[in-house]
Amino acid sequence: MKQIIAATLFLAVILMVHGCANRVIPTGGEKDILPPVLLNATPGNYQANFTATKIVLTFDEYVQLKDVQKQVMISPPMSPPPQIEIRKKSIVVTFRDSLKSNTTYTMNFGNAIADFTEANSLTGFEYVFTTGSILDSLIIAGVMKDARTLKTMKAALALLYDSEVPDSAIGITPPLYYARTNDDGTFKIHNVKEGAYRLVGLDDKNGNFTAEFADESIGVGTDIILLRDSAFMIAYLSMQIPSKQSIKNTFREVPGKLTTGFARPYGEISWKFLSTQPEKVIPQYNSNRDTVILYCFPEASDSVELVWYNEQGVIDTIMYRGEKPKTQAKIAATKKLSGTVYPQNGAMLTPETLPSIQWAAPLKSFDLTMLKLVHDSAEVPVHSEFVDSLQTKINFSAQWLEGKYEILLPAGIAEDLYGRTNDTIIITLTIPNERASGSIAYVFLPSTGAEMLLQLVNDKDELIRQRKISGKQKGSFEQVDPGQYYLRAVYDSNSNGRWDAGEIRKRIPPEKMIYYRDPVTVRANWEVEVDWTE
């Protein structure tokens, strides 16, 4: 009997093991990749004569809200914004103030709505209603571009203002409608009412829908939009210079050099000493007209206080405090004339440039007979020329050949207006082998004869070369390092030799810029030909 029972148990175990081996164990099913589905909206979507104080959106599963502040956009804006909260499978929007009459509202949830388990987003869901009897249905679409690079700008704001809004309110007061650009820089503003509008683009970095002009790009569409049908617009965004003049930085160097940097280019500029008035002051203005250097005589051993003025009146009162040297070596260094050399540390001499030295103060004398240029251990002829009338910068020229050079400025070759002389200065530089670089031969036919800047930029948008031109041009950029480049032309409307970002509050647009259609690839010992008709 025991044997029969044992055999029966053994057989049962065998059958159980065999059954488990062939059994399919449940895995929980396929991963959910679908976004939530809206089952019901109360009141219904696209509702006219809307009078409700809240909206309830019910979905087929539990949902969550992500990054509501950036993702959810309500146009026109509501102030204060509505309260948006989750209640199990529903999203409840509660208005905290009365709505405008006869107004169509669009609530775009972006990617904010997602399911609770897998965070699958319901992309671009919109809820639209009107407090009037008819839904506004016009659309303004377009693109936002960087005015300097012409690259499209993602996550920028497209703001639509009434055409009568004053320039001072642009980027400061809430718009009538708005939308955010997609990854390709395009946008669509839905459900717009007929009327006249101004389009403004804003690279809103801090998400407050207000322009911080110091660090956020902004731009205005070129034309007033008379909206009777849907429209397409482009806005070119750029960093703005401050509307009000101010002093950005100051520095004092012994024996009597006061440097002042301004927030924007100045027109008429003047100053008044509140401390002891120097017997003589020599001003120096930079080419961008945003920096002034005052050389004061006799030496200013104490702090100096100045009031700065422009056409509007007082800009600011500034105390210039120079840091006193703490060691004997640093004290001795202030009594010697120094200079900043180009290029530095034996670097390659960039084509179409000259080696130079920028002295710390205007020179009283410079002994050309002491100057030496050595090429591969042999002395060769060298010429020097002052760049500015104050004699603070000297360029050096020669018949440059491949190899290494040293420009020797012996001790005492220069004396500044304070009577200081220099210690020995050596400028080392290298002229590369021409076969290691390439060239770009171009024929450029612009559409007008206006003054332009023909520029060569690299793939990091850094300016490599520039030509001032007007009308048809034929020329070349020589000794260009191998790599990928772009040709662009700037309409230099104010003839200042550089691209200007414009000022939207003065209705001055950014200077127009155009690019050649294709990148230009430069290879060593090779010439690329470009035929460009605008």
Sequence and secondary structure as in RCSB ss.txt:
>XXXX:A:sequence
MKQIIAATLFLAVILMVHGCANRVIPTGGEKDILPPVLLNATPGNYQANFTATKIVLTFDEYVQLKDVQKQVMIS
PPMSPPPQIEIRKKSIVVTFRDSLKSNTTYTMNFGNAIADFTEANSLTGFEYVFTTGSILDSLIIAGVMKDARTL
KTMKAALALLYDSEVPDSAIGITPPLYYARTNDDGTFKIHNVKEGAYRLVGLDDKNGNFTAEFADESIGVGTDII
LLRDSAFMIAYLSMQIPSKQSIKNTFREVPGKLTTGFARPYGEISWKFLSTQPEKVIPQYNSNRDTVILYCFPEA
SDSVELVWYNEQGVIDTIMYRGEKPKTQAKIAATKKLSGTVYPQNGAMLTPETLPSIQWAAPLKSFDLTMLKLVH
DSAEVPVHSEFVDSLQTKINFSAQWLEGKYEILLPAGIAEDLYGRTNDTIIITLTIPNERASGSIAYVFLPSTGA
EMLLQLVNDKDELIRQRKISGKQKGSFEQVDPGQYYLRAVYDSNSNGRWDAGEIRKRIPPEKMIYYRDPVTVRAN
WEVEVDWTE
>XXXX:A:secstr
 HHHHHHHHHHHHHHHHHHHHH       S       EEEEES TTBSS   SEEEEEESS EEE  HHHH EEE
S  SS  EEEEETTEEEEE SS   TT EEEEE TT EEETTT  B TT EEEEESSSS   EEEEEEEEETTT 
 B TT EEEEEETTS GGGTTTS  SEEEE  TTSEEEEEEE SEEEEEEEE  TTSSSS  TTT  EEE SS E
EESS EEEEEEEB    SS  EEEEEEETTTEEEEEESS  SS EEEESS   SEEEEEE TTSSEEEEEEES  
 S EEEEEEETTEEEEEEEE      SHHHHHHTTSB EEEES TT B  TT   EEEESS EEEE GGG EEEE
TTEEE  EEEESSTT  EEEEE    SEEEEEEE TTSEEETTS BB  EEEEEEE  GGGSEEEEEEEE SS  
EEEEEEEETT  EEEEEEEESSEEEEEEEE SEEEEEEEEE TT SSS    BGGGTB    EEE SS EEE TT
 EEEEEEE 
